[in-house]
Amino acid sequence: LFQAADENVLSVEHYLKAAGEVLALTFGVTGILTAVFHPHFFESNPLKDRLGYNNLCVMFDLPPANYVGACSIAFTVYLVCMYVRLDLRRLRLEKDAISPFFLRVATIFHYAYAVSMCVFILVFLVPPTSSPWGHTCIFIQFIFFRWSIIATNFYEGYIMRRPIRNASVLFISIYTIVSLFLPVLYLVNFAIYDVQERSGEDPFIPWWITCTVDYLWFCCLAITTKMLPDSPRLRETHSLTNRTFELPNGKLISTSSWRSAANASVKKAGELEENTKSRQGHISCPVLAALYRHKAIVPDDKGVVGWLELAEAVSSYTGCRGDVLEKIFKATFADTSDEFKAAGCRIFELHGNVHHGYSTGCRSTPNQIDSKLFDEIMQKYAVPVVGVSEESHSSDEYKQSQETKKIIYLANIHDIATYTRRNEDQPKCCTAVVEKKATMSFAALFEAFQRVDRTTGRPYLSVRDLHDLLIEGKFPRDFIPHEWGLRDILDELSVVACGCPGCFGECLGEATRLQSEADETQRLMARDGNVSLHKPIEIDIKQ
């Protein structure tokens, strides 16, 4: 516990040893306190009645000893969690030499041991005077999970062909026997004592048998770190670096090298070359289609765009920060081959990876854009807007027919997704993985291009916006990017996934109350005419 630590080299087992030392110190201090304040407790207590002897736990069963013990054991929890963290890191560094199955099992045992140590604190809050069974069961689970982590270390040393001494083999054999046998002795004694309604000090199993196994377990606890197989230490270095994120090809880039929502250059007008138009329908992602249309990304002859070029274009044109890009990249391209990732993003071959069938299905069929499905969905779920002032939209949009002045609220997206999945005419492609990808993508799409109703404060997208994105493959008119990150789309994620505006609070039943709120919105807008475009930051739109 007081050993000077090397600045860079970490001995993982030192944390386990320090945890044991804190536990031993806890037993000593709490034992003295119990002897001073409750000396009679050693003569008669619920554990001694059932086992026939004083278990070491009797030292911290009453106040003030249990108060001190609960505080000091917190240090043990920290040391155990550090041991689990570092031992897992070391284990993963050796993953090439061990089987994936063993790595998964070892990971489960490590985390279980950390949780078990946290649960062990409850032993101070559930004294045997109030619940002998509860107090003892808390201790039993600690016995099992600690044995599992030690056994895992020995098996790791065996498969890694590390030298294991004969004394260590004897230790793990004895430790295994007592760790599995001791809980049985506890439970049998407790069960018979209650079933036969015994009273006083009257154990079913002779006290010296349980006592021998019990104190032998504590002896094993004390010498564990001395008997573990020799294991390599960890060298750990720390340095300051800019925030980075990983591209699908494994390359790390710094987000400080380019700023989101800076130097946006959306080409709002002008005809595109005919070959560009004909290939837009091959791009399933509407944002990539818009970037391609506005010549923000230029693929090579094979249709490949470099990952860094793609990240910079998405960030600059939509205001998306690197944390969101990393999540979208990982969710979208997790199942693609290493060859695909190494070559770059093949923007014309994204069907099956970027699948917007979960949201509308309009761009889910390769090389085809389903405008009829789009019109059908908008007709069913879009909410008409009444009383929109000319100041709220461009003069061209204001002059459009009443049908084009419809909007989609965020909660509608969940309804549209449900409708698309239930539509028997659509391909059954909406698996859980596809839903996860599309939920992330559409939440990001909504955050990037949303407008905000100044009267109600509710974000929305107009039908014209969605038509521009999903059908035309271009950025909405009057679009001005704003900077946003992962925290900004948490609400969008919850609404798109389950229809609830914010899973952190009470479910407001947004989807079921949408129509009534729309009616109220229409009334307010008819009075004030106050819907406007969301402009968090001002950026000049230039070529």
C-alpha positions as CSV (number, residue, x, y, z in Angstrom):
1,L,0.0,0.0,0.0
2,F,2.8,2.4,0.8
3,Q,5.2,1.2,-1.9
4,A,6.7,3.9,-4.1
5,A,5.2,3.5,-7.6
6,D,7.3,3.7,-10.7
7,E,6.4,6.6,-12.9
8,N,5.7,4.6,-16.0
9,V,5.7,0.9,-15.0
10,L,2.7,-0.5,-13.2
11,S,2.6,-3.8,-11.3
12,V,-1.0,-4.9,-11.6
13,E,-0.8,-7.3,-8.7
14,H,0.2,-4.4,-6.3
15,Y,-3.3,-3.1,-6.5
16,L,-4.8,-6.5,-5.4
17,K,-2.2,-6.7,-2.6
18,A,-3.0,-3.2,-1.5
19,A,-6.7,-4.0,-1.4
20,G,-5.9,-6.9,0.9
21,E,-3.8,-4.8,3.2
22,V,-6.6,-2.2,3.5
23,L,-9.1,-5.1,4.3
24,A,-6.7,-6.4,7.0
25,L,-6.3,-3.0,8.5
26,T,-10.1,-2.6,8.5
27,F,-10.4,-5.9,10.4
28,G,-7.9,-4.7,13.0
29,V,-9.3,-1.3,13.6
30,T,-13.0,-2.5,13.7
31,G,-12.0,-5.4,16.0
32,I,-10.6,-3.0,18.5
33,L,-13.6,-0.8,18.4
34,T,-16.0,-3.7,18.9
35,A,-13.9,-5.0,21.8
36,V,-14.1,-1.6,23.4
37,F,-17.7,-0.7,22.9
38,H,-19.4,-4.2,22.7
39,P,-17.1,-6.8,24.4
40,H,-20.2,-9.0,25.1
41,F,-20.8,-9.4,21.4
42,F,-17.9,-11.8,21.1
43,E,-19.6,-14.1,23.7
44,S,-23.0,-14.3,22.0
45,N,-24.1,-13.2,18.5
46,P,-26.3,-14.6,15.7
47,L,-23.3,-15.9,13.7
48,K,-21.8,-17.7,16.6
49,D,-25.2,-19.3,17.4
50,R,-25.3,-20.8,13.9
51,L,-21.7,-21.6,13.3
52,G,-20.4,-22.3,16.8
53,Y,-17.4,-19.8,16.6
54,N,-16.7,-16.2,15.9
55,N,-16.2,-15.4,12.3
56,L,-13.9,-12.5,11.6
57,C,-16.9,-10.5,10.3
58,V,-18.1,-10.2,13.9
59,M,-15.5,-7.4,14.3
60,F,-17.5,-4.9,12.2
61,D,-21.1,-5.9,12.8
62,L,-22.0,-3.2,15.3
63,P,-21.5,0.6,15.5
64,P,-19.2,2.4,15.6
65,A,-17.1,-0.3,14.1
66,N,-19.4,-0.8,11.0
67,Y,-19.3,3.0,10.4
68,V,-15.5,3.0,10.2
69,G,-15.5,-0.2,8.2
70,A,-17.9,1.1,5.6
71,C,-15.7,4.2,5.1
72,S,-12.4,2.3,4.9
73,I,-13.7,-0.4,2.6
74,A,-14.3,2.3,0.0
75,F,-10.5,2.4,-0.5
76,T,-10.6,-1.4,-1.1
77,V,-13.3,-0.9,-3.8
78,Y,-11.1,1.6,-5.6
79,L,-8.1,-0.6,-5.5
80,V,-10.0,-3.6,-6.7
81,C,-11.5,-1.6,-9.6
82,M,-8.0,-0.4,-10.5
83,Y,-6.8,-4.0,-10.5
84,V,-9.6,-5.1,-12.7
85,R,-9.1,-2.3,-15.1
86,L,-5.3,-2.8,-15.5
87,D,-5.5,-6.6,-15.5
88,L,-8.1,-6.4,-18.3
89,R,-5.9,-4.1,-20.2
90,R,-3.0,-6.5,-19.9
91,L,-5.2,-9.4,-20.9
92,R,-6.3,-7.6,-24.1
93,L,-2.7,-6.8,-25.0
94,E,-2.2,-10.6,-25.0
95,K,-5.4,-11.3,-27.0
96,D,-3.5,-12.8,-29.9
97,A,-2.2,-15.6,-27.7
98,I,-5.6,-16.5,-26.1
99,S,-8.9,-17.6,-27.5
100,P,-11.8,-15.1,-27.9
101,F,-13.9,-17.3,-25.7
102,F,-11.5,-17.1,-22.8
103,L,-11.2,-13.4,-23.3
104,R,-15.0,-13.0,-23.1
105,V,-15.2,-15.2,-20.0
106,A,-12.3,-13.4,-18.3
107,T,-13.9,-10.0,-19.0
108,I,-17.1,-11.1,-17.5
109,F,-15.4,-12.4,-14.3
110,H,-13.3,-9.3,-14.0
111,Y,-16.3,-7.0,-14.2
112,A,-18.3,-9.3,-11.9
113,Y,-15.5,-9.1,-9.3
114,A,-15.6,-5.3,-9.4
115,V,-19.4,-5.3,-8.9
116,S,-19.1,-7.9,-6.2
117,M,-16.6,-5.7,-4.3
118,C,-19.1,-2.8,-4.5
119,V,-21.9,-5.0,-3.2
120,F,-19.6,-6.1,-0.3
121,I,-20.0,-2.7,1.2
122,L,-23.6,-3.7,2.1
123,V,-22.2,-6.1,4.7
124,F,-21.8,-3.1,6.9
125,L,-25.4,-2.0,6.4
126,V,-27.0,-5.4,6.9
127,P,-25.7,-6.6,10.3
128,P,-26.4,-10.2,11.4
129,T,-28.5,-8.9,14.2
130,S,-31.1,-7.8,11.7
131,S,-30.6,-10.4,8.9
132,P,-28.1,-13.3,9.4
133,W,-29.0,-14.6,6.0
134,G,-28.6,-11.3,4.2
135,H,-25.3,-10.6,5.9
136,T,-23.9,-14.0,5.1
137,C,-25.1,-14.1,1.5
138,I,-23.3,-10.8,0.8
139,F,-20.1,-12.4,2.1
140,I,-20.7,-15.6,0.1
141,Q,-21.0,-13.8,-3.3
142,F,-17.7,-12.1,-2.5
143,I,-16.0,-15.4,-1.8
144,F,-17.2,-16.9,-5.2
145,F,-16.3,-13.9,-7.4
146,R,-12.9,-13.4,-5.8
147,W,-12.1,-17.1,-6.4
148,S,-13.2,-16.7,-10.1
149,I,-10.8,-13.9,-10.7
150,I,-7.9,-15.7,-9.1
151,A,-8.7,-18.9,-11.0
152,T,-8.8,-16.9,-14.2
153,N,-5.3,-15.5,-13.5
154,F,-3.9,-19.0,-13.0
155,Y,-5.5,-20.3,-16.2
156,E,-4.1,-17.3,-18.1
157,G,-0.7,-18.1,-16.7
158,Y,-1.1,-21.7,-17.8
159,I,-2.1,-20.9,-21.4
160,M,0.6,-18.2,-21.7
161,R,3.1,-20.8,-20.4
162,R,4.3,-18.7,-17.6
163,P,6.3,-20.4,-14.8
164,I,4.0,-21.6,-12.0
165,R,5.6,-22.8,-8.8
166,N,4.6,-26.0,-7.1
167,A,3.6,-23.9,-4.1
168,S,1.3,-21.9,-6.3
169,V,-0.4,-25.1,-7.6
170,L,-0.9,-26.2,-4.1
171,F,-2.3,-22.8,-3.2
172,I,-4.9,-22.7,-6.0
173,S,-6.0,-26.2,-5.2
174,I,-6.6,-25.4,-1.5
175,Y,-8.1,-22.1,-2.3
176,T,-10.5,-23.6,-4.8
177,I,-11.7,-26.3,-2.3
178,V,-12.2,-23.9,0.6
179,S,-13.9,-21.3,-1.6
180,L,-16.4,-23.8,-2.9
181,F,-16.9,-25.7,0.3
182,L,-17.2,-22.8,2.8
183,P,-20.4,-21.4,1.3
184,V,-21.9,-24.9,1.6
185,L,-21.0,-25.1,5.3
186,Y,-22.5,-21.7,5.9
187,L,-25.8,-22.4,4.1
188,V,-26.3,-25.9,5.7
189,N,-25.7,-24.6,9.2
190,F,-28.1,-21.6,8.6
191,A,-30.8,-23.7,7.0
192,I,-30.8,-26.5,9.6
193,Y,-30.7,-23.9,12.4
194,D,-33.9,-22.2,11.1
195,V,-35.7,-25.4,10.0
196,Q,-35.3,-27.1,13.3
197,E,-35.9,-23.9,15.2
198,R,-32.8,-24.2,17.2
199,S,-31.8,-21.5,19.7
200,G,-28.6,-20.4,21.4
201,E,-25.3,-21.7,20.2
202,D,-26.2,-24.9,18.5
203,P,-24.5,-25.5,15.0
204,F,-25.5,-28.5,12.9
205,I,-22.0,-29.1,11.6
206,P,-19.2,-29.4,14.3
207,W,-17.9,-25.9,14.8
208,W,-14.3,-26.9,14.3
209,I,-14.9,-28.1,10.7
210,T,-16.5,-24.8,9.6
211,C,-13.9,-22.8,11.6
212,T,-11.0,-24.6,10.0
213,V,-12.3,-24.0,6.5
214,D,-13.2,-20.4,7.3
215,Y,-9.9,-19.4,8.7
216,L,-8.1,-21.3,6.0
217,W,-9.9,-19.1,3.5
218,F,-8.7,-16.0,5.2
219,C,-5.1,-17.3,5.2
220,C,-5.4,-17.9,1.5
221,L,-6.7,-14.3,1.2
222,A,-3.6,-13.0,2.9
223,I,-1.1,-14.9,0.7
224,T,-2.9,-14.6,-2.7
225,T,-0.5,-12.1,-4.3
226,K,2.5,-14.1,-3.2
227,M,1.2,-17.2,-5.0
228,L,0.0,-15.7,-8.3
229,P,1.9,-16.7,-11.4
230,D,4.5,-14.2,-12.6
231,S,2.9,-11.8,-15.0
232,P,4.4,-8.9,-17.0
233,R,4.0,-5.4,-15.8
234,L,2.4,-2.6,-17.8
235,R,4.2,0.4,-19.1
236,E,1.9,3.4,-19.2
237,T,2.7,6.8,-20.7
238,H,0.6,10.0,-20.8
239,S,0.8,13.0,-23.1
240,L,-1.4,15.9,-24.1
241,T,-3.0,15.8,-27.5
242,N,-5.7,17.5,-29.5
243,R,-9.0,15.8,-29.7
244,T,-9.0,13.1,-32.3
245,F,-11.4,10.6,-33.9
246,E,-10.8,7.5,-35.8
247,L,-11.7,7.2,-39.5
248,P,-13.1,3.9,-40.8
249,N,-9.6,3.0,-42.2
250,G,-8.1,3.2,-38.7
251,K,-6.4,6.6,-39.2
252,L,-6.6,9.1,-36.3
253,I,-7.1,12.7,-37.3
254,S,-7.2,15.8,-35.1
255,T,-10.5,17.8,-35.2
256,S,-8.5,21.0,-34.6
257,S,-7.2,20.8,-38.1
258,W,-10.6,21.8,-39.5
259,R,-13.5,23.6,-37.9
260,S,-17.2,22.6,-38.1
261,A,-19.5,25.0,-39.8
262,A,-16.6,27.1,-41.1
263,N,-16.2,28.4,-44.7
264,A,-19.5,26.7,-45.8
265,S,-19.9,26.9,-49.5
266,V,-23.2,25.6,-50.5
267,K,-23.9,26.1,-54.2
268,K,-27.5,27.3,-54.1
269,A,-28.1,27.7,-57.9
270,G,-26.8,26.5,-61.2
271,E,-27.4,23.5,-63.3
272,L,-25.2,20.4,-62.9
273,E,-23.8,18.4,-65.7
274,E,-26.0,15.7,-66.9
275,N,-23.8,12.8,-65.8
276,T,-23.8,14.1,-62.3
277,K,-27.5,14.2,-62.2
278,S,-27.8,10.7,-63.5
279,R,-25.6,9.3,-60.8
280,Q,-27.2,11.0,-57.8
281,G,-29.8,8.3,-57.5
282,H,-27.0,5.8,-56.9
283,I,-26.2,7.4,-53.6
284,S,-28.4,6.2,-50.8
285,C,-27.4,8.8,-48.2
286,P,-29.1,12.2,-48.9
287,V,-26.3,14.2,-47.3
288,L,-23.6,12.5,-49.5
289,A,-25.9,13.0,-52.5
290,A,-26.1,16.7,-51.7
291,L,-22.4,17.0,-51.2
292,Y,-21.8,15.3,-54.5
293,R,-24.3,17.5,-56.2
294,H,-22.7,20.7,-54.8
295,K,-19.3,19.3,-55.8
296,A,-18.1,19.3,-52.2
297,I,-16.8,15.8,-52.7
298,V,-15.3,14.6,-56.0
299,P,-15.0,10.8,-56.3
300,D,-12.3,9.3,-58.5
301,D,-13.1,7.1,-61.5
302,K,-14.0,4.2,-59.2
303,G,-16.4,6.3,-57.2
304,V,-14.1,6.5,-54.2
305,V,-13.8,9.5,-51.9
306,G,-11.1,9.7,-49.3
307,W,-12.2,9.4,-45.7
308,L,-10.5,12.7,-44.6
309,E,-12.0,14.5,-47.6
310,L,-15.4,13.1,-46.7
311,A,-15.1,14.0,-43.0
312,E,-14.1,17.6,-43.8
313,A,-16.9,18.0,-46.3
314,V,-19.6,16.7,-44.0
315,S,-18.3,18.8,-41.1
316,S,-18.0,22.0,-43.1
317,Y,-21.3,21.8,-44.9
318,T,-23.5,20.5,-42.1
319,G,-21.7,21.8,-38.9
320,C,-21.3,18.2,-37.6
321,R,-18.5,17.8,-35.0
322,G,-16.0,15.0,-35.0
323,D,-17.7,13.1,-32.1
324,V,-20.9,12.6,-34.2
325,L,-18.9,11.7,-37.4
326,E,-17.0,9.0,-35.5
327,K,-20.2,7.4,-34.2
328,I,-21.9,7.5,-37.6
329,F,-18.9,6.1,-39.3
330,K,-18.6,3.3,-36.8
331,A,-22.3,2.4,-37.0
332,T,-22.5,2.6,-40.7
333,F,-19.3,0.9,-41.8
334,A,-18.8,-1.6,-38.9
335,D,-19.7,-4.6,-41.0
336,T,-17.8,-3.6,-44.1
337,S,-14.7,-5.4,-45.2
338,D,-11.2,-4.1,-44.4
339,E,-10.6,-3.8,-48.1
340,F,-13.6,-1.5,-48.4
341,K,-12.5,0.7,-45.5
342,A,-8.9,0.9,-46.7
343,A,-9.9,2.0,-50.2
344,G,-12.1,4.9,-49.0
345,C,-15.8,5.6,-49.2
346,R,-17.4,4.2,-52.3
347,I,-20.3,6.6,-52.4
348,F,-22.2,4.7,-55.1
349,E,-22.1,1.4,-53.3
350,L,-23.5,2.3,-49.9
351,H,-26.8,0.4,-50.2
352,G,-27.0,-2.0,-47.3
353,N,-24.7,0.2,-45.2
354,V,-26.5,3.5,-45.3
355,H,-30.1,2.4,-45.3
356,H,-32.8,5.0,-44.9
357,G,-35.5,2.5,-45.3
358,Y,-36.0,2.8,-41.6
359,S,-36.9,6.5,-41.9
360,T,-38.8,6.8,-45.3
361,G,-37.5,4.1,-47.6
362,C,-37.3,6.7,-50.4
363,R,-33.7,6.0,-51.2
364,S,-33.5,2.4,-50.0
365,T,-33.7,0.7,-53.5
366,P,-30.4,0.7,-55.4
367,N,-30.3,3.2,-58.3
368,Q,-33.9,4.3,-57.7
369,I,-35.6,7.1,-55.8
370,D,-39.2,6.4,-54.9
371,S,-40.9,9.8,-55.1
372,K,-44.3,8.2,-54.9
373,L,-43.5,6.6,-51.5
374,F,-42.3,10.0,-50.3
375,D,-45.5,11.7,-51.4
376,E,-47.6,9.0,-49.7
377,I,-45.7,9.3,-46.4
378,M,-45.8,13.1,-46.4
379,Q,-49.5,13.0,-47.2
380,K,-50.1,10.8,-44.2
381,Y,-47.9,12.4,-41.6
382,A,-47.0,16.0,-42.6
383,V,-48.8,18.6,-40.6
384,P,-50.2,21.6,-42.5
385,V,-48.9,25.0,-41.4
386,V,-51.3,27.9,-41.4
387,G,-50.4,31.6,-41.1
388,V,-46.7,31.4,-42.0
389,S,-45.4,34.9,-42.5
390,E,-43.4,35.9,-45.6
391,E,-40.5,36.8,-43.3
392,S,-40.3,33.2,-42.1
393,H,-39.4,31.7,-45.5
394,S,-38.0,32.9,-48.8
395,S,-40.4,34.7,-51.0
396,D,-40.4,31.8,-53.5
397,E,-41.4,29.3,-50.8
398,Y,-44.1,31.7,-49.5
399,K,-45.7,31.7,-52.9
400,Q,-45.9,28.0,-53.1
401,S,-49.3,26.2,-52.7
402,Q,-50.8,25.4,-49.4
403,E,-49.7,21.7,-49.8
404,T,-46.0,22.5,-49.9
405,K,-46.3,24.4,-46.6
406,K,-46.5,21.3,-44.5
407,I,-44.0,20.3,-41.8
408,I,-42.7,17.2,-40.1
409,Y,-42.0,17.3,-36.4
410,L,-39.4,15.0,-34.9
411,A,-42.0,12.7,-33.3
412,N,-43.4,12.1,-36.8
413,I,-40.2,10.4,-37.8
414,H,-40.9,7.6,-35.3
415,D,-44.4,7.2,-36.7
416,I,-43.0,7.2,-40.2
417,A,-40.4,4.5,-39.3
418,T,-43.2,2.4,-37.7
419,Y,-45.3,2.8,-40.8
420,T,-42.4,1.9,-43.1
421,R,-41.6,-1.3,-41.2
422,R,-45.2,-2.4,-41.2
423,N,-45.8,-1.7,-44.9
424,E,-45.8,-5.1,-46.5
425,D,-44.8,-3.7,-49.9
426,Q,-41.5,-2.6,-48.5
427,P,-38.5,-5.1,-48.3
428,K,-38.1,-6.7,-44.9
429,C,-34.7,-5.0,-44.3
430,C,-35.3,-3.3,-41.0
431,T,-33.3,-5.4,-38.7
432,A,-32.1,-4.2,-35.3
433,V,-28.7,-3.3,-36.8
434,V,-30.3,-1.3,-39.6
435,E,-32.6,0.5,-37.2
436,K,-29.6,1.5,-35.1
437,K,-27.8,2.9,-38.1
438,A,-30.8,4.7,-39.4
439,T,-31.8,6.1,-36.0
440,M,-28.4,7.7,-35.6
441,S,-28.3,9.0,-39.2
442,F,-31.8,10.5,-39.2
443,A,-31.4,12.1,-35.8
444,A,-28.2,13.7,-37.1
445,L,-30.0,14.7,-40.3
446,F,-32.8,16.4,-38.3
447,E,-30.4,18.3,-36.1
448,A,-28.3,19.5,-39.0
449,F,-31.2,20.8,-41.1
450,Q,-33.9,21.6,-38.6
451,R,-35.9,24.8,-38.5
452,V,-37.3,26.1,-35.2
453,D,-40.9,27.4,-34.6
454,R,-40.3,30.5,-32.6
455,T,-43.8,30.4,-31.2
456,T,-43.6,26.9,-29.7
457,G,-39.8,26.3,-29.8
458,R,-40.4,23.0,-31.5
459,P,-37.9,21.9,-34.2
460,Y,-39.3,20.7,-37.5
461,L,-38.4,20.1,-41.2
462,S,-40.7,21.3,-44.0
463,V,-41.9,19.0,-46.6
464,R,-39.9,21.0,-49.1
465,D,-36.7,20.5,-47.0
466,L,-37.2,16.8,-47.0
467,H,-38.0,16.7,-50.7
468,D,-34.8,18.6,-51.4
469,L,-32.8,16.2,-49.3
470,L,-34.4,12.8,-50.0
471,I,-35.6,13.2,-53.5
472,E,-33.5,15.9,-55.2
473,G,-30.4,15.1,-53.2
474,K,-29.5,18.8,-52.5
475,F,-29.3,21.0,-49.5
476,P,-32.6,22.8,-48.5
477,R,-33.0,26.4,-49.7
478,D,-31.9,29.1,-47.2
479,F,-30.0,26.4,-45.3
480,I,-27.3,27.9,-43.0
481,P,-25.2,25.3,-41.1
482,H,-24.7,25.5,-37.3
483,E,-22.2,23.7,-35.2
484,W,-23.6,20.7,-33.3
485,G,-22.3,17.6,-31.6
486,L,-23.3,14.3,-29.9
487,R,-24.9,16.0,-26.9
488,D,-27.1,18.0,-29.2
489,I,-28.8,15.0,-30.7
490,L,-29.5,13.0,-27.5
491,D,-33.2,14.1,-27.6
492,E,-33.4,13.4,-31.3
493,L,-32.1,9.9,-30.8
494,S,-34.7,9.1,-28.1
495,V,-37.6,10.5,-30.1
496,V,-36.6,8.7,-33.4
497,A,-36.1,5.5,-31.5
498,C,-39.1,5.3,-29.3
499,G,-41.3,8.4,-30.0
500,C,-40.6,9.9,-26.6
501,P,-39.1,13.5,-26.4
502,G,-36.3,12.8,-24.0
503,C,-35.9,9.4,-22.3
504,F,-34.2,11.1,-19.4
505,G,-37.5,12.4,-18.1
506,E,-41.1,11.5,-18.0
507,C,-42.6,10.2,-21.3
508,L,-44.8,13.0,-22.6
509,G,-46.6,10.9,-25.2
510,E,-45.5,13.2,-27.9
511,A,-46.6,11.0,-30.8
512,T,-50.2,10.6,-29.5
513,R,-50.6,14.3,-28.7
514,L,-49.0,15.5,-32.0
515,Q,-52.3,16.5,-33.7
516,S,-53.7,18.4,-30.7
517,E,-50.4,20.3,-30.4
518,A,-50.4,21.0,-34.1
519,D,-53.9,22.6,-33.8
520,E,-52.6,24.8,-31.0
521,T,-49.6,25.7,-33.1
522,Q,-51.8,26.7,-36.0
523,R,-53.9,28.9,-33.7
524,L,-50.8,30.7,-32.3
525,M,-49.3,31.1,-35.7
526,A,-52.5,32.5,-37.1
527,R,-52.3,35.1,-34.4
528,D,-48.6,35.9,-34.5
529,G,-47.4,34.5,-37.8
530,N,-44.1,33.7,-36.1
531,V,-42.3,30.7,-37.6
532,S,-38.7,31.3,-38.6
533,L,-35.5,29.6,-39.8
534,H,-33.1,28.5,-37.1
535,K,-29.9,30.5,-37.4
536,P,-27.7,29.8,-34.3
537,I,-24.6,31.3,-36.0
538,E,-24.1,33.4,-39.1
539,I,-21.9,32.1,-41.8
540,D,-21.4,33.6,-45.3
541,I,-22.5,31.1,-48.0
542,K,-19.9,31.4,-50.7
543,Q,-18.5,29.3,-53.6
